Amino acid sequence: MFKTLTLKYVTWRRFRDSVRELSRLSDRELSDLGIGRADISTVARQSLQS
């Protein structure tokens, strides 16, 4: 059970860090990456599945 909680916490931290980093980019930089500001959470979530 502890291992599961630890894995969930690490996954959540990676998601949160990805969202934070992408949110810091300008709209122009996001556009260059093909990401809309509204898509940041989706992109961060998808990056965890890779």
Number of C-alpha atoms within 10 A of each C-alpha: 6 7 8 9 10 11 12 12 12 12 15 14 12 16 20 15 13 18 18 14 12 19 15 10 12 11 13 11 13 17 12 10 9 10 16 14 14 9 14 18 17 12 16 19 18 11 12 12 7 5
